[in-house]
Amino acid sequence: MRNIMIMIKEKIRKINMKTIRKVILPHAVLILFGIVFFIPFLWMLTTSFKTPANIFKFPPQWIPKPFMWQNYMKAYTSIPFMTYLRNTIILAVTPVFGQVFASALVAYSFSKIPWKGSKILFGIALSTVMLPGQVTMIPIYIIWAKLGLINTFTPFIVPSFFGSAYNIFLIRQFFMTIPDNLLDSARIDGASEFTIFYKIMLPLSKPVLTTVALFTFIGGWNDFMGPLIYLTDGSKYPLSVGLQAFLYQHSQQWELLMAASVLFTIPMIIAFFVGQKQFIQGIVMTGFK
């Protein structure tokens, strides 16, 4: 009986060690990193409710006393917030449709339609990912200037309908996981390539398409350099540039700047949590074939 009890205790100890090593420890590390990355946002959020006198108090005041709810109304009325928001939505949402459709169409051609030179062309397209944006910034600006399209939204919207190399690569890798037998059956039934793409490939690719949509949306929402270069009319500024203008006008009013920054950040957080499941699945499945 004693030997049995010793064996049970040893088994429990091994199970506990295995649980600690494979479950508790990884989660503890992830929680620690999550806290580290969450602290700046928490500081921004709490600062947005503080009075100017409490912002630089030491030790830091994590719970504002009193809560200055009116900071958000002041931040909202200090700049043309709705104008900036409208412009940001145009610059962030419109390219999503172009990137998702065009990148998926090109990726389908590279992954499911055999044609001579496709691998070479895909390699050339993929190699453009290594080009820094600073290298192509001036030539692209000259092209748009020659076309007379500076101070318009065209340089941000039109290129998205030609796809991007990274998105094409991401979707292509996902398409490679879909069995060719499924497409061959559709071809035997008389379906055209576009019908197969539209009615079979796209519905099966919601995870990776959601991932591309989120990447495109977040990139457009956060874009600062592009609007700063191409837009000269203040009425066309997005929130990213508008916040910089707000900083110049209210350089010492940190509570208002933090309130405006929170308003700027909330849509991205909502977008991520709405598409979180599909986003994670798209990233995980892209690497499998």
ROKE-911989 format. One record per residue (C-alpha): residue number from 1; residue in three letters; chain; x, y, z. Coordinates in nm, 4 decimals, m for minus. Last residue first. Layout:
N
SITE num residu chaine        u        v        w
SITE NUM    ALA      A        X        Y        Z
...
REM end
This chain:
289
SITE num residu chaine        u        v        w
SITE 289    LYS      A   0.0507   2.3242  m4.7348
SITE 288    PHE      A   0.0743   2.5003  m4.4025
SITE 287    GLY      A   0.2258   2.8426  m4.3285
SITE 286    THR      A  m0.0852   3.0435  m4.4114
SITE 285    MET      A  m0.2980   2.8400  m4.1686
SITE 284    VAL      A  m0.1631   3.0078  m3.8547
SITE 283    ILE      A  m0.1854   3.3671  m3.9830
SITE 282    GLY      A  m0.5346   3.3155  m4.1242
SITE 281    GLN      A  m0.6562   3.1439  m3.8069
SITE 280    ILE      A  m0.5296   3.4341  m3.5972
SITE 279    PHE      A  m0.7092   3.6905  m3.8158
SITE 278    GLN      A  m1.0307   3.4859  m3.8429
SITE 277    LYS      A  m1.0598   3.4695  m3.4640
SITE 276    GLN      A  m0.9552   3.8312  m3.4088
SITE 275    GLY      A  m1.1839   3.9880  m3.6711
SITE 274    VAL      A  m1.4114   4.1796  m3.4341
SITE 273    PHE      A  m1.1364   4.2123  m3.1743
SITE 272    PHE      A  m0.8990   4.3682  m3.4263
SITE 271    ALA      A  m1.1517   4.6116  m3.5714
SITE 270    ILE      A  m1.2595   4.7273  m3.2235
SITE 269    ILE      A  m0.8988   4.7944  m3.1219
SITE 268    MET      A  m0.8358   4.9825  m3.4453
SITE 267    PRO      A  m1.1512   5.1919  m3.3979
SITE 266    ILE      A  m1.0459   5.2845  m3.0372
SITE 265    THR      A  m0.6994   5.4213  m3.1210
SITE 264    PHE      A  m0.7920   5.7653  m3.2611
SITE 263    LEU      A  m1.0374   5.8336  m2.9779
SITE 262    VAL      A  m0.7631   5.7380  m2.7332
SITE 261    SER      A  m0.5209   5.9716  m2.9114
SITE 260    ALA      A  m0.7692   6.2622  m2.8864
SITE 259    ALA      A  m0.7983   6.2041  m2.5115
SITE 258    MET      A  m0.4181   6.1802  m2.4816
SITE 257    LEU      A  m0.3775   6.5114  m2.6661
SITE 256    LEU      A  m0.6399   6.6737  m2.4449
SITE 255    GLU      A  m0.4635   6.5565  m2.1274
SITE 254    TRP      A  m0.1297   6.6655  m2.2674
SITE 253    GLN      A  m0.2299   7.0287  m2.2997
SITE 252    GLN      A   0.1192   7.1762  m2.3262
SITE 251    SER      A   0.1618   7.1478  m2.7046
SITE 250    HIS      A  m0.1940   7.2526  m2.7852
SITE 249    GLN      A  m0.1609   7.4008  m3.1360
SITE 248    TYR      A   0.1441   7.2015  m3.2433
SITE 247    LEU      A   0.0070   6.8829  m3.0880
SITE 246    PHE      A  m0.3284   6.9318  m3.2653
SITE 245    ALA      A  m0.1438   6.9551  m3.5979
SITE 244    GLN      A   0.0183   6.6213  m3.5163
SITE 243    LEU      A  m0.3203   6.4819  m3.4212
SITE 242    GLY      A  m0.4609   6.6000  m3.7548
SITE 241    VAL      A  m0.1844   6.4179  m3.9405
SITE 240    SER      A  m0.2881   6.0820  m3.7924
SITE 239    LEU      A  m0.6561   6.1814  m3.7938
SITE 238    PRO      A  m0.6677   6.2195  m4.1707
SITE 237    TYR      A  m0.6019   6.5537  m4.3426
SITE 236    LYS      A  m0.8247   6.6527  m4.6343
SITE 235    SER      A  m0.9575   6.9776  m4.4837
SITE 234    GLY      A  m0.5992   7.0779  m4.4075
SITE 233    ASP      A  m0.5158   7.0961  m4.7785
SITE 232    THR      A  m0.1572   6.9934  m4.8557
SITE 231    LEU      A  m0.1984   6.6186  m4.8930
SITE 230    TYR      A   0.0608   6.4040  m5.0717
SITE 229    ILE      A   0.3585   6.4081  m4.8359
SITE 228    LEU      A   0.1900   6.4307  m4.4944
SITE 227    PRO      A  m0.0838   6.1961  m4.6125
SITE 226    GLY      A   0.1789   5.9325  m4.6976
SITE 225    MET      A   0.4002   5.9809  m4.3909
SITE 224    PHE      A   0.1244   5.9378  m4.1352
SITE 223    ASP      A  m0.0416   5.6066  m4.2127
SITE 222    ASN      A  m0.2002   5.4660  m3.8977
SITE 221    TRP      A  m0.5510   5.4164  m4.0402
SITE 220    GLY      A  m0.4202   5.3005  m4.3781
SITE 219    GLY      A  m0.1881   5.0421  m4.2248
SITE 218    ILE      A  m0.4545   4.9291  m3.9784
SITE 217    PHE      A  m0.7073   4.8821  m4.2582
SITE 216    THR      A  m0.4625   4.7038  m4.4877
SITE 215    PHE      A  m0.3433   4.4656  m4.2180
SITE 214    LEU      A  m0.7019   4.4014  m4.1102
SITE 213    ALA      A  m0.8186   4.3318  m4.4657
SITE 212    VAL      A  m0.5216   4.1037  m4.5307
SITE 211    THR      A  m0.5994   3.9041  m4.2167
SITE 210    THR      A  m0.9687   3.8892  m4.3017
SITE 209    LEU      A  m0.8771   3.7556  m4.6454
SITE 208    VAL      A  m0.6542   3.4957  m4.4785
SITE 207    PRO      A  m0.9336   3.3717  m4.2528
SITE 206    LYS      A  m1.2127   3.3992  m4.5152
SITE 205    SER      A  m1.0342   3.1784  m4.7672
SITE 204    LEU      A  m1.2919   2.9057  m4.8288
SITE 203    PRO      A  m1.5554   3.1596  m4.9403
SITE 202    LEU      A  m1.2968   3.3237  m5.1740
SITE 201    MET      A  m1.1770   3.0032  m5.3366
SITE 200    ILE      A  m1.5119   2.8445  m5.4217
SITE 199    LYS      A  m1.7624   3.0981  m5.5566
SITE 198    TYR      A  m1.5374   3.3811  m5.6751
SITE 197    PHE      A  m1.2252   3.1928  m5.7795
SITE 196    ILE      A  m1.4131   2.8974  m5.9249
SITE 195    THR      A  m1.6448   3.1342  m6.1111
SITE 194    PHE      A  m1.3417   3.3316  m6.2347
SITE 193    GLU      A  m1.1790   3.0132  m6.3617
SITE 192    SER      A  m1.4940   2.9092  m6.5437
SITE 191    ALA      A  m1.7189   2.6347  m6.4120
SITE 190    GLY      A  m1.8099   2.3566  m6.6575
SITE 189    ASP      A  m1.8804   2.0704  m6.4172
SITE 188    ILE      A  m1.5366   1.9296  m6.5009
SITE 187    ARG      A  m1.3861   2.2621  m6.3956
SITE 186    ALA      A  m1.5668   2.2422  m6.0603
SITE 185    SER      A  m1.4316   1.8936  m6.0003
SITE 184    ASP      A  m1.0811   2.0133  m6.0889
SITE 183    LEU      A  m1.1132   2.2922  m5.8322
SITE 182    LEU      A  m1.1944   2.0520  m5.5490
SITE 181    ASN      A  m0.9264   1.8112  m5.6644
SITE 180    ASP      A  m0.6686   2.0935  m5.6356
SITE 179    PRO      A  m0.6935   2.0739  m5.2576
SITE 178    ILE      A  m0.6832   2.4107  m5.0721
SITE 177    THR      A  m0.3557   2.4516  m4.8781
SITE 176    MET      A  m0.1879   2.6297  m5.1731
SITE 175    PHE      A  m0.4526   2.9007  m5.1500
SITE 174    PHE      A  m0.3178   2.9942  m4.8071
SITE 173    GLN      A   0.0344   3.0426  m4.9395
SITE 172    ARG      A  m0.1043   3.2456  m5.2274
SITE 171    ILE      A  m0.2965   3.4699  m4.9871
SITE 170    LEU      A   0.0154   3.5663  m4.7917
SITE 169    PHE      A   0.2319   3.6064  m5.1021
SITE 168    ILE      A  m0.0252   3.8274  m5.2718
SITE 167    ASN      A  m0.0576   4.0317  m4.9530
SITE 166    TYR      A   0.3194   4.0831  m4.9396
SITE 165    ALA      A   0.3478   4.1744  m5.3062
SITE 164    SER      A   0.0689   4.4315  m5.2990
SITE 163    GLY      A  m0.2574   4.4480  m5.4911
SITE 162    PHE      A  m0.3304   4.6458  m5.8082
SITE 161    PHE      A  m0.6535   4.7910  m5.6692
SITE 160    SER      A  m0.4548   4.9269  m5.3735
SITE 159    PRO      A  m0.2560   5.1507  m5.6093
SITE 158    VAL      A  m0.5752   5.3496  m5.6927
SITE 157    ILE      A  m0.6749   5.4392  m5.3356
SITE 156    PHE      A  m0.3784   5.6116  m5.1696
SITE 155    PRO      A  m0.2424   5.8047  m5.4670
SITE 154    THR      A  m0.6042   5.8992  m5.5597
SITE 153    PHE      A  m0.6908   6.0698  m5.2291
SITE 152    THR      A  m0.6094   6.4114  m5.3715
SITE 151    ASN      A  m0.3575   6.6801  m5.2784
SITE 150    ILE      A  m0.1207   6.5672  m5.5587
SITE 149    LEU      A  m0.3011   6.4169  m5.8574
SITE 148    GLY      A  m0.1580   6.6331  m6.1350
SITE 147    LEU      A  m0.0354   6.3346  m6.3347
SITE 146    LYS      A   0.3187   6.4709  m6.3236
SITE 145    ALA      A   0.2846   6.5053  m5.9454
SITE 144    TRP      A   0.1660   6.1450  m5.9183
SITE 143    ILE      A   0.4712   6.0222  m6.1088
SITE 142    ILE      A   0.7082   6.2486  m5.9141
SITE 141    TYR      A   0.5706   6.1141  m5.5833
SITE 140    ILE      A   0.6308   5.7586  m5.7023
SITE 139    PRO      A   0.9920   5.8406  m5.7901
SITE 138    ILE      A   1.0439   6.0126  m5.4499
SITE 137    MET      A   0.8980   5.7377  m5.2293
SITE 136    THR      A   1.0495   5.4392  m5.4091
SITE 135    VAL      A   1.3681   5.4121  m5.2022
SITE 134    GLN      A   1.2057   5.5327  m4.8774
SITE 133    GLY      A   0.9508   5.2510  m4.9005
SITE 132    PRO      A   1.2284   4.9979  m4.8556
SITE 131    LEU      A   1.2589   4.7395  m5.1351
SITE 130    MET      A   1.2670   4.3883  m4.9902
SITE 129    VAL      A   0.8979   4.3337  m5.0669
SITE 128    THR      A   0.9851   4.3905  m5.4340
SITE 127    SER      A   1.1478   4.0457  m5.4358
SITE 126    LEU      A   0.8032   3.8853  m5.4054
SITE 125    ALA      A   0.6940   4.0279  m5.7398
SITE 124    ILE      A   1.0112   3.9039  m5.9082
SITE 123    GLY      A   0.9703   3.5603  m5.7517
SITE 122    PHE      A   0.6065   3.5483  m5.8616
SITE 121    LEU      A   0.7121   3.6403  m6.2141
SITE 120    ILE      A   0.9645   3.3579  m6.2211
SITE 119    LYS      A   0.7150   3.1091  m6.0793
SITE 118    SER      A   0.4466   3.2122  m6.3294
SITE 117    GLY      A   0.6791   3.1860  m6.6281
SITE 116    LYS      A   0.4615   2.9459  m6.8264
SITE 115    TRP      A   0.1133   2.9008  m6.6898
SITE 114    PRO      A  m0.0417   2.6681  m6.4328
SITE 113    ILE      A  m0.3526   2.8222  m6.2719
SITE 112    LYS      A  m0.3946   2.7382  m5.9027
SITE 111    SER      A  m0.1219   2.9171  m5.7049
SITE 110    PHE      A   0.0049   3.2101  m5.9118
SITE 109    SER      A  m0.3318   3.2875  m6.0729
SITE 108    TYR      A  m0.5130   3.2567  m5.7424
SITE 107    ALA      A  m0.2600   3.4913  m5.5833
SITE 106    VAL      A  m0.3274   3.7512  m5.8538
SITE 105    LEU      A  m0.7022   3.7390  m5.7873
SITE 104    ALA      A  m0.6546   3.7376  m5.4097
SITE 103    SER      A  m0.4286   4.0420  m5.4255
SITE 102    ALA      A  m0.6760   4.2281  m5.6462
SITE 101    PHE      A  m0.9862   4.1486  m5.4371
SITE 100    VAL      A  m0.8461   4.1953  m5.0863
SITE  99    GLN      A  m0.6238   4.4894  m5.1744
SITE  98    GLY      A  m0.8920   4.6836  m5.3613
SITE  97    PHE      A  m1.1628   4.6296  m5.1004
SITE  96    VAL      A  m0.9288   4.7246  m4.8155
SITE  95    PRO      A  m0.8064   5.0320  m5.0041
SITE  94    THR      A  m1.1486   5.1977  m4.9469
SITE  93    VAL      A  m1.1513   5.1430  m4.5697
SITE  92    ALA      A  m0.8373   5.3191  m4.4447
SITE  91    LEU      A  m0.8102   5.6287  m4.6657
SITE  90    ILE      A  m1.1853   5.6922  m4.6756
SITE  89    ILE      A  m1.2222   5.6225  m4.3034
SITE  88    THR      A  m0.9348   5.8586  m4.2285
SITE  87    ASN      A  m1.0912   6.1361  m4.4349
SITE  86    ARG      A  m1.4213   6.1007  m4.2492
SITE  85    LEU      A  m1.2425   6.0973  m3.9142
SITE  84    TYR      A  m1.0444   6.4120  m3.9974
SITE  83    THR      A  m1.3650   6.5911  m4.0920
SITE  82    MET      A  m1.5388   6.4579  m3.7805
SITE  81    PHE      A  m1.2556   6.5782  m3.5573
SITE  80    PRO      A  m1.2357   6.9345  m3.6864
SITE  79    ILE      A  m1.0004   7.0148  m3.3949
SITE  78    SER      A  m1.0543   7.1659  m3.0490
SITE  77    THR      A  m1.4165   7.0421  m3.0347
SITE  76    TYR      A  m1.3370   6.6718  m2.9937
SITE  75    ALA      A  m1.0427   6.7383  m2.7618
SITE  74    LYS      A  m1.2631   6.9577  m2.5423
SITE  73    MET      A  m1.5384   6.6949  m2.5420
SITE  72    TYR      A  m1.2880   6.4281  m2.4477
SITE  71    ASN      A  m1.1355   6.6375  m2.1706
SITE  70    GLN      A  m1.4883   6.6909  m2.0301
SITE  69    TRP      A  m1.4727   6.3531  m1.8591
SITE  68    MET      A  m1.2163   6.4908  m1.6143
SITE  67    PHE      A  m1.2210   6.2201  m1.3474
SITE  66    PRO      A  m1.1136   6.3771  m1.0180
SITE  65    LYS      A  m0.8945   6.2137  m0.9052
SITE  64    PRO      A  m0.7456   6.0023  m1.1827
SITE  63    ILE      A  m0.6651   5.6380  m1.0961
SITE  62    TRP      A  m0.3099   5.5612  m1.2043
SITE  61    GLN      A  m0.1578   5.8595  m1.0226
SITE  60    PRO      A   0.2141   5.8316  m1.0812
SITE  59    PRO      A   0.4398   5.8603  m0.7744
SITE  58    PHE      A   0.5145   6.1334  m0.8568
SITE  57    LYS      A   0.2677   6.3706  m1.0211
SITE  56    PHE      A   0.3297   6.4608  m1.3841
SITE  55    ILE      A  m0.0305   6.4403  m1.5076
SITE  54    ASN      A  m0.2000   6.5554  m1.1880
SITE  53    ALA      A  m0.1703   6.9336  m1.2381
SITE  52    PRO      A  m0.3017   6.9192  m1.5952
SITE  51    THR      A  m0.6226   6.7487  m1.4728
SITE  50    LYS      A  m0.6554   6.3816  m1.5537
SITE  49    PHE      A  m0.9012   6.1812  m1.7649
SITE  48    SER      A  m0.6833   6.1496  m2.0777
SITE  47    THR      A  m0.3894   6.0623  m1.8540
SITE  46    THR      A  m0.5679   5.7422  m1.7467
SITE  45    LEU      A  m0.6091   5.6251  m2.1066
SITE  44    MET      A  m0.2554   5.7181  m2.2141
SITE  43    TRP      A  m0.1123   5.5398  m1.9107
SITE  42    LEU      A  m0.3247   5.2324  m1.9840
SITE  41    PHE      A  m0.2069   5.2371  m2.3451
SITE  40    PRO      A   0.1571   5.2576  m2.2322
SITE  39    ILE      A   0.1005   4.9739  m1.9746
SITE  38    PHE      A  m0.0575   4.7300  m2.2226
SITE  37    PHE      A   0.2674   4.6262  m2.3927
SITE  36    VAL      A   0.4373   4.5352  m2.0644
SITE  35    ILE      A   0.1202   4.3695  m1.9332
SITE  34    GLY      A   0.0933   4.1531  m2.2442
SITE  33    PHE      A   0.4600   4.0556  m2.2146
SITE  32    LEU      A   0.3990   3.9357  m1.8581
SITE  31    ILE      A   0.0768   3.7577  m1.9581
SITE  30    LEU      A   0.2600   3.5785  m2.2385
SITE  29    VAL      A   0.5395   3.4701  m2.0014
SITE  28    ALA      A   0.2892   3.3447  m1.7441
SITE  27    HIS      A   0.0958   3.1600  m2.0142
SITE  26    PRO      A   0.4131   2.9848  m2.1314
SITE  25    LEU      A   0.5021   2.8907  m1.7688
SITE  24    ILE      A   0.1557   2.7645  m1.6675
SITE  23    VAL      A   0.0868   2.5375  m1.9606
SITE  22    LYS      A   0.3823   2.3337  m2.0854
SITE  21    ARG      A   0.6360   2.3582  m1.8016
SITE  20    ILE      A   0.3933   2.3952  m1.5113
SITE  19    THR      A   0.1644   2.1223  m1.6430
SITE  18    LYS      A   0.4586   1.8870  m1.6992
SITE  17    MET      A   0.5876   1.9566  m1.3478
SITE  16    ASN      A   0.2414   1.8938  m1.2065
SITE  15    ILE      A   0.2043   1.5712  m1.4010
SITE  14    LYS      A   0.5449   1.4509  m1.2796
SITE  13    ARG      A   0.4556   1.5356  m0.9192
SITE  12    ILE      A   0.1196   1.3600  m0.9503
SITE  11    LYS      A   0.2928   1.0479  m1.0831
SITE  10    GLU      A   0.5440   1.0557  m0.7977
SITE   9    LYS      A   0.2623   1.0925  m0.5450
SITE   8    ILE      A   0.0763   0.7987  m0.7019
SITE   7    MET      A   0.3915   0.5829  m0.6999
SITE   6    ILE      A   0.4569   0.6650  m0.3342
SITE   5    MET      A   0.0970   0.5770  m0.2482
SITE   4    ILE      A   0.1286   0.2443  m0.4286
SITE   3    ASN      A   0.4536   0.1662  m0.2463
SITE   2    ARG      A   0.2839   0.2332   0.0879
SITE   1    MET      A   0.0000   0.0000   0.0000
REM end
